[in-house]
């Protein structure tokens, strides 16, 4: 997929205000090339995509309260994301899509275009401010004709972002994994998950979070709280 940032999207302030009750925020915009654009329900290709997500765990108390009121739901975070993002999309004249949708949407690639990010040695996208403590919960697709404000027809390439890993000489994230699951040619998923089943894995990474992720010095102020970390580790394992 190719494309670029949208120069003049619908007012971000309107989207931010609509998302505020959920603790989520607009993360970035892109205008995909027509041949690679996701389709709207009317069959037309989306002309603009607004990524929706979070930096840190600001949304977590709101999600946790909702979860307590809706016990026993499978994939509660995915379900909550739909509950809060779908009506925002409709109110803005757009349509929401989610990372859990099949066929999969290329959220990581969209984020690399929209925010100029790159993968860390751990595979997760690293943000120069938020580090590894951020995520994308959905995206809102727009047709120019349906948007409340016109979109600029021209898209510019993403502004270059200083990649924190390029200027990190020590790479502490690659030195602390107890099973050396991370390597330049990719992650050994089976070694990681086998370790997490052991008592030392349960008492270590499963309780306090991935040691490799926690070793990254970038964005420490955005680190998730203990409850959120345990939730994500349980979902991963």
Beta strands, then each sheet from edge to edge (+ up, - down):
strand 1: 3-6
strand 2: 25-32
strand 3: 48-55
strand 4: 95-97
strand 5: 118-119
strand 6: 125-126
strand 7: 134-142
strand 8: 155-156
strand 9: 182-183
strand 10: 186-187
sheet 1: 4+ 7- 3+ 2- 1+ 8-
sheet 2: 5+ 6-
sheet 3: 9+ 10-
end
